[in-house]
């Protein structure tokens, strides 16, 4: 499975002010990741970020060519994408989107199925694995052992009842 060059980074949820600034729900670990980008992609087109800041847990972005509240309102609900090469990522970390659709195995090599989704909850992420049965695996507690970006294999540790 090929990695996507452009990753979903957030969704425009509202306007902010009257000069075209937009409130964005970020889908990155921190809103500052999105506000640190020079360019985002909207409907397949690159848009230069004129200004960006974090406000109450959301990103406020002003994009080139969006200069009024009406222009910003027309984009409400649209998804913003970011080039994976422009997003800083820590050593050993991976983009969650790279793991979706990949095989999931237990530490002993037993195949569990495919990672179907990753749910974000206040208490942490839940990895949804679909195979012969469905498994809901929390990110906390050491159940997610490793993800190999080269092979795309996610290794997990299960306990009885999972």
C-alpha positions in Angstrom: 0.0 0.0 0.0 1.4 3.3 -1.1 1.7 6.2 1.4 -0.4 9.3 0.6 1.7 12.3 -0.1 -1.1 14.7 1.1 -2.5 14.0 4.6 -5.8 15.2 6.0 -4.8 17.9 8.5 -8.1 19.5 9.6 -11.5 20.7 8.7 -12.7 24.3 8.4 -15.5 24.7 11.0 -16.2 28.4 11.0 -15.1 31.9 10.2 -13.2 34.1 12.7 -13.5 37.8 12.3 -14.4 39.6 9.0 -11.2 39.5 7.0 -11.3 35.9 5.9 -9.7 34.1 8.9 -11.0 30.6 9.4 -11.4 28.4 12.5 -9.9 25.0 11.8 -10.4 21.8 13.8 -7.0 20.2 13.6 -6.4 16.5 13.0 -2.8 16.7 14.1 -1.3 15.9 17.5 -1.2 19.6 18.3 -2.8 22.6 16.6 0.6 24.2 16.4 1.6 21.6 13.7 -1.0 23.0 11.3 -0.2 26.6 12.2 3.5 26.0 11.4 2.9 25.2 7.8 3.6 27.7 4.9 1.2 26.0 2.5 -1.9 23.9 2.9 -4.0 22.2 0.2 -7.7 23.0 -0.3 -9.7 21.1 -2.9 -6.4 19.9 -4.5 -5.0 23.4 -4.8 -2.1 24.8 -2.8 -2.9 27.8 -0.7 -0.3 29.9 1.0 -0.9 30.5 4.7 -0.7 34.3 5.3 -1.1 34.0 9.0 -1.8 31.3 11.6 -2.2 31.0 15.3 -3.6 28.7 17.9 -6.7 30.0 19.8 -8.6 27.9 22.4 -7.4 24.6 21.0 -8.2 25.4 17.3 -6.0 26.8 14.5 -7.0 30.1 13.1 -5.8 30.4 9.5 -5.8 33.2 7.0 -5.2 31.8 3.5 -4.1 33.8 0.5 -7.1 34.8 -1.7 -9.6 34.4 1.2 -10.2 38.0 2.2 -13.7 38.3 3.4 -16.0 36.6 5.9 -18.2 35.5 2.9 -15.3 33.8 1.1 -14.3 32.1 4.3 -17.9 31.0 5.0 -18.1 29.4 1.6 -15.3 27.0 2.7 -16.9 25.9 5.9 -16.8 22.1 6.1 -13.9 21.7 3.7 -10.9 19.5 4.5 -7.4 20.9 4.6 -4.5 18.7 3.5 -0.8 19.0 4.2 2.2 17.7 2.3 3.7 14.9 4.5 7.2 16.3 3.8 6.3 19.6 5.4 5.1 18.1 8.7 7.7 17.6 11.4 7.6 14.1 12.9 9.7 12.7 15.8 12.1 9.8 15.3 10.2 6.5 15.6 6.8 8.2 15.3 4.4 7.6 12.3 1.4 9.1 10.7 -1.8 7.4 11.8 -3.1 7.5 8.3 -0.2 5.2 7.2 -1.4 2.5 9.5 -5.1 2.4 8.4 -5.7 -0.6 6.2 -2.5 -2.4 7.2 -2.2 -5.8 8.8 -2.3 -6.2 12.6 -0.5 -9.1 14.3 0.1 -10.2 17.8 3.6 -10.4 19.2 3.7 -14.2 18.4 2.9 -13.5 14.8 -0.8 -14.5 14.9 -2.7 -12.4 12.4 -5.7 -10.5 13.9 -6.9 -8.6 10.8 -6.7 -5.2 9.3 -6.6 -1.8 11.1 -10.0 -0.4 10.1 -10.0 2.8 12.1 -8.5 4.8 14.9 -11.0 6.5 17.2 -10.0 9.6 19.1 -11.5 9.8 22.6 -10.5 12.2 25.5 -9.0 9.2 27.4 -6.9 8.2 24.4 -7.0 6.5 21.0 -8.7 3.2 20.3 -7.5 1.1 17.4 -10.3 -0.8 15.6 -9.1 -4.1 14.1 -11.4 -6.1 11.9 -10.7 -9.7 11.1 -12.6 -12.9 12.0 -13.7 -10.9 15.1 -13.5 -7.2 15.8 -10.9 -6.0 18.4 -10.9 -2.6 20.1 -7.3 -2.0 21.3 -6.5 1.0 23.5 -3.3 3.0 22.7 -2.6 3.4 26.5 -1.4 0.5 28.6 1.3 -0.8 26.2 -1.1 -2.7 23.9 0.3 -1.1 20.8 3.9 -2.5 20.6 5.2 -1.2 17.2 4.4 -0.1 13.7 6.9 -0.9 10.9 6.4 1.8 8.3 8.4 -0.3 5.7 6.2 -3.4 5.9 3.1 -1.6 7.2 2.7 -4.2 10.0 1.2 -3.1 13.4 2.2 -5.4 16.3 0.0 -5.5 19.4 -0.1 -7.1 22.7 -3.5 -8.5 23.7 -4.8 -9.8 27.1 -7.6 -12.2 27.7 -10.9 -10.6 26.9 -9.7 -8.4 24.2 
